[in-house]
């Protein structure tokens, strides 16, 4: 079994202080997403699933609910996925 996992927590942690309850809530939600993906990753690896993980990154601080950069994230994920499949020993998964 093989799995392609594309993480959606793609921006570095904010370098500024969290000043409002809303910003604290959003950061907490982001941490919970990261924890969930890490938990899923370990769960499936323990079951012997080969996982190719792509984690698109942007250099700028983009808020979790700021969708203005979705095209850049999709492009980064696509390019990183294609590059990962181009590495020796990694085969692209069959499309079912």
Secondary structure, 3 states (H helix, E strand, C coil): CEEEEECCCCECCCCCCCCCHHHHHHHHHHHHHHHHHHHHHHHHHHCCCEEEEECCCECCCCCCCCHHHHHHHHHHHHHHHHHHHHCCCCCCCCCC
